[in-house]
């Protein structure tokens, strides 16, 4: 385990001492509310020149120090998580800087955003973590383990790259059609289905053409794009073997609701992970060749019609084909794909109270494959989510083969300090499928029957020593507690700290019964500066 080499709060304090108080002058009081800010530079330029309102000039600094105990993701596909016989701790500092400049005219908008992403002390490897090797004569004994990949951290992408660069042509007040061309981000289904993954130090983006048609009943959007593949030390280019396209209709015409309807297409060729693309970090690298088509809807309360209550419902069905990377040789074929996911959420906020307490409940379910040997693929593919927001801040699970129940609570301790406490209860949808990590990869990889070249059940002799498809294991994965404190120090400065603990359940205990298992802890502290 690496020693803690730095402290994010110390770095923030040093930056402030170097001159930021002058740039961020104003109210620093803890007991008064603070409004959102467009950034210090925008405020400075717009104060005396109203024409500068058309410009967007600034930069975002995001620094986070993370401490992970028993869940540092140093094993490939997270197979070291919760084990007692390997070192799976990891502490590291992530830094991200996003300078931006944009201009909005009557008939067009231009926006350019750069990005620097660096990591210090991270034991993970962007080119693939080292395997956990077991003794051929004793499956309970690890002969070697740990990160032996040759790449840098999967959250480092430097020295500088292009996050967004697009042009929008159109004015919906004057004409119903607009087009957006260039490097850009997508958000669909509240980040659950598609999002830019801002929690990650690199973030996700697409090179895309997006057409929008605005009518009195709602807006229609259509797009075609390629996912951009991050490559440290190189200018990031799109992956020509991973296309993402879709249709979206959004409307307020259903009474008291905001409604979105989707048809999405993810098309991944067999060469999407060939050559240097095999070393693309997992959140940005497709798990396998596939043609996945997703139809679904996202409905939520319209803010003007509900004072205390918030709610949302999402439902998705997928069809197409999927080539599981665990199938090799004669079994390396695309299987018919059919899967689904449903999400329901509701909350109540006491808006009349000074402390604005809120209680919420969420249920998320995604199908798994109940028969790995039938030649079909029934595991929901979570596409491009920002999963960190929904399934536990420790990032152990994704919306695949899962039942996730979440109880939320929050309270404003002061107008600037918010305390949030969440609890998660997790079950596998079926024990005939894997436990998938946050990137959508199955824990256990290709391990199956001896000599098998296909997805298969773990042999009886190794059950209890590792992850894999184990029908003898219980379905209860575990529970997670997340405690988060957010402090809006200034309109341009936010600090946040979090502690999470994952309490393992029957599935993890049964999967590692012969080698030992343990709970995992996660802590982070971060600073966000908007220049």
PyMOL commands that set and color helices and strands:
alter all, ss='L'
color gray80, all
select helices_A, chain A and resi 8-23+40-46+50-54+76-78+275-279+282-284+329-331+387-389+506-511
alter helices_A, ss='H'
color red, helices_A
select strands_A, chain A and resi 55-69+90-104+108-120+133-134+142-144+157-169+177-184+206-214+219-229+237-251+257-268+290-301+309-322+335-349+358-366+376-377+402-414+417-428+476-490+493-504+520-530
alter strands_A, ss='S'
color yellow, strands_A
deselect
rebuild
show_as cartoon
